[in-house]
Amino acid sequence: MSPSLEQLAEELEAVAAKLRGGAVDPEEAAELVERCAELAGELGAEVDARARRAGEAEGQERLL
């Protein structure tokens, strides 16, 4: 099971806060930026999937 939108958003917030804190070395900062990008991609994919499912369900209701 994939993480929920809330879980992904919370992790993104935590990683971004750590990055903004500035108490990281350049290598760790690069890793944090990469993780933020990964999380943003996962969030975007989940939102798209939910929108598709909602659109499909709406289409099926019209057929009934």
Protein Blocks (a to p, Z undefined) as FASTA:
>chain_A
ZZdfklmmmmmmmmmmmmmnopacfklmmmmmmmmmmmmmmmmmmmmmmmmmmmmmmmmm
mmZZ
